[in-house]
């Protein structure tokens, strides 16, 4: 039997239709190298498990029995994988022709690259952001006060600009978004698994920062293309997803910054949440009563409430919340 070169790992939670499309795209565009597909199911109740068992019997299905979140679910798949390269793919991603071969060829030719990502398109065909910069106080301030929105074309104020422009020969990124990663096994062995302190969101910034600290580069490969439909899991629980996002940002700053930087960053996060909630409330009072506006107002208010109660609590208390979320 030929050795496995690529392990596709998909963590799924109630995303059956997206998952079906994702698996079909792997079967059609998985490349010429020997590969395996592993689905880690986080206790789905929408028929995902039965669909995989019936329609994709060759796929390895690992059932966790609980919603362990993104990082812990992927780690289960990583531990079970055998490939020299690991492709961590969200269920709401469709792999396009040539994507896998382009990523493998690029990483084989650039041994300093430990993690790579493709060019990402949305369901409407528009190109999405697929990488960004590491969080910083300046970028947090720009986001907090809307400078990154007002001056989207400014490299100074647009705090989320990736800094990657393939037209100028730039290919190295700081943070690759976690909807699709190609990871070199050798680099993974040096860097370690995903940080399970994060239930959802900010695992990408944490992991890419650790790759950098271990001397591995992250790269954006525009020749590789995928479609990201978005929201496969978060749309099932938008309010809870908002809280997970807030908590993950706080955990990131508490993990990677000294007390002065982290407290300033958390203060900016709190300020941004206040301004966002006030903005949603003003729109609501002015008559914006659509379902989408009501959802945004509720998300903003719940996120602000969580921050007010938890943002300056100790790190261990936040990790207890992550553990409780897995049990819930």
N, C-alpha and C positions, 0 to 999 in steps of 0.2 A: 504494500500500500504506500502510495506517495505521501510524503510528509505534508502536513497542513501548512500552507503559507499564510493564509489570511483567515482570521476569525472575525466574523461579523457578530456583534453583540448588541441586542436590542432590549431595552428595559420598557416594559409595557404596563400600563394601567388604564383599563377601560378605553382602549383606542383601537377596537377591533377592525374597523374599516380602514383606518390609516395603516395599521399593521399589515393587513392583507396586501395593500398596495406596496408597502415597503418590501415585504418578502418577495413579491412578484418582481420588483425591480432588481433585487439581489439575484434572483434566479436568472433574469434576462441579461443583467449587466454586471455580474460579479467578477468579470475578468477571466483571463485565461489560466490563472494559477489555481491550484487546489485550495479550496476553501471550505469552511464550515459556517453554519448559521446557528446562533444560540439566542433563544428568546427567554428572558427572565421576566416572569409574570408576577406582578405585585398584587396578587389577590384580586384580579379583575372579576367583575360580576356581569359583564356585557356579552359573554359568549366567546371572548378572545381565546380562552384555553381550548374550548371545543373546536373552534375554527382552525387553530394550529394543528391540533391532533388529527383532524379530518382532512384538511387541505394540504398540509405541509408535514407529512410524516417523517421526512428526512431531517427536519429541523429539531435540534435539541431543545426541549422545553423544560425549563427549571421553574418550579412553582415555589414562591417564598412563603405563601400562606398569610402574608400581611403586606401592607403598603410600606415598604422600607425606604422609599424615596429613591432619588436618582443615583446618588453616589453609592449607597450600599447595594442597590440592585446591580449596578454595573460591576462592582467589585466581585459579586457572586459569579457573574458571567466571565470576568477576567480570570478568576481562579480556576474555572472549568475549561478555559480555552487552551488550544494547543498551537495556535498560529504564531509565525514569526512576526507578523504584523497584526495588530488588533484594530478593527474598525468599529468604533462605538457610534451607533446610529440611532437617532430618535425614531420612534415609530411613525411620526408624521413627516418623514423624509423619503423622497423617491430618488433613487440613484439613476442618473442618466448615462447613456452610452459613452464609454471611454473614460469614465470618472475613475474607476478603480485602477485601471492600467496606468493612467496618468499619475496618480498618487504614488503608486509603487515605483514607477520609473523615476519619478522625482526623488523619492527617498533613497532609492538605491544609488542615485548619482550624487546625493548630498548626505554623506554619513554623519554630518554634524546636526542634522535635523532629527529631533526626537518625536515631534508631533506636528501634524500637518492637517490643513483643512481645505475644502474646495470652495469654489465660487458658488454662492447660494442665490437661487431665484425663488420668488414667492409664487403663490398660486396664480397670480395675475400676470406672470411673466417678467415682472420688474425685479431687478437685482437687489437683494437685501444685503445689509451689513452682515459680514461673517466674522469680523475680527474687530478688536478695539484696543485701547491702551490700558495699562494697569491703572487702577484707581489711584487718585492723588487728591490732596486737599484743593489744589487749584481746579481740577476737573469737577470735584464735588461742589465747589463754590459756583462754578459756571452753570452747572445743572440746577443748583438750588435756586438761583436768581434768574433763570431763563436765558442766560447769555448764550448758551450753546444752541438754543432755539432761535434767538433773535439774529445771531451771527453764524448761521450754519456754514457759510463759506469761509469763515475765518479759522485759520489753523490755531490762532491764539485762544479764541473763546469757545470753539466747538470742542468741548472736552471729551466727546466720544469718538472723534475722528480716529481712524485706525492707524494713520501714518503710512499705510501701504498703498502704493500706486504702481501696479504692474507696468504701466506705460513708461515709467521712469526706471524700470529695472528693479523696483523694490519688491521683495517677496517675503521678507522676514517680518513677522507680526509680534506683538506682545501677548495679547490674549485672543485665542480662537474660541468662538462661541461653541457651546457644547452640543449643538444639534448634530454635529458630525465631526469625529476625530479619527485620524489615522495615526496610530501610535506604534513606534518601534519597540519590540519586546526588550531589547537591550537597554533602552532608555527607561522603560517601565520598571525594570528590575532595579535600576539605580535610584529612580525618583520615588517609587512606591505607589501604592494604590490611591484612588481618590479618597479625599478626606470625608469620612462619614459623619463628621460634625455638622455638615450641611445636609439638610433634607432635600432642598430644592433651591436652585439658583446659587450663583457665585462660586460653584465648584470649579468653573472654568478659569476664573481669575486665580484662584488658589492653586490649582494644578499647574497652570502655565507659569506661574511665579516659581513654583518648586522646580519645574523643568529648567528654567533659566538659572536658578541658583545651583543646579547640578551640572551646568555647562552645556545643556542641550538647547537647540534653537527651535522656535516655532515658526512655521512657514505657511503662507497662503499660496495655493496652487490654482491659478485662474483657469488652467486647461481642464481641470476636474470640475464637473458641474453636477449639482443636485437641485431638486425642488423641495422647498420647506413649506409645508402647508400651515404649520403653526397652531399651537394651542391644543394639541391632542390630549394632554393631561390637565393643563391649567384651566381649560374651558369647562372641565367637569366640576371645578371648585374654585371659582375666581377669587372669592374672599379669602379662603384659606391660602391660596397661592400668594396673595398680597402679603399676608402675615409671614409666610415662609421667606418671601423676598426681603422683607424688612429684617427679619432675624438673621438671615444669611449675611447681609451687609454688615450688621453689627458684629457677628462672629468673625468676619474677615478682618475688620479693623482691630478687634481685640487680639487676633492671632498674629498680625503682621506689622503692628505699629506700636511705638512707645506711648506712654500715657497721655502726653500732650497732643500728639497727632491724632490718636484714636478718639479722644474726647472732643477735639475740634471737629473731626469728621462726623462723629455721631451727632454733635450739635447742629451741623449743617444738614444732616439727614432729617433731623427733627424739624428744623426750620422749613425745609422743602416740603415735608409732609403737612405742616400747618398751612403753608401757602397753597398747596394743591387742594387741600380740603376746603379752604375758604373760597377758592376759585370755583370748585364744583358746587358749593353751597350757593354762591352768588348766581351762577347759571340756573340753578334749580329755582331760586326765588324769582329770577327774571322770566321764568316760564319754560325753561328747558326740562320738560317732564317725560321725555321718552324713556323707554326701558333702558337704553344704553346710558343715558345721563344718570338715571337712578342707580344703576349698577356702579358707575364710576364714583358717585357720591358715597355709596355704602362702602366700597372698597377703600376709598380715601379715609373715611371716618374710622373704619375698623383698624386700618393700618396706623393711623395717628394714635388711636387709643392704645394699641399694643406698644408703640414706641414710648408713650408717656409712662406706661407702667413698667417697661422692661429695658429701655435702651441703656441705662447706666447700671444695670444689675451685673453681678459677677458672671464670668464666662461659664462656670459650671452650671449655674441656674439656666442659662440658655441651652446648654447641651442636654439638660434634663428635659427641656421642652421638645428637643429633637427626638429624644428617646420616646417621649410620650406620644409624639405624632406618629411614630412607627407602630405603636401599640394601638392607636386609635384608628 
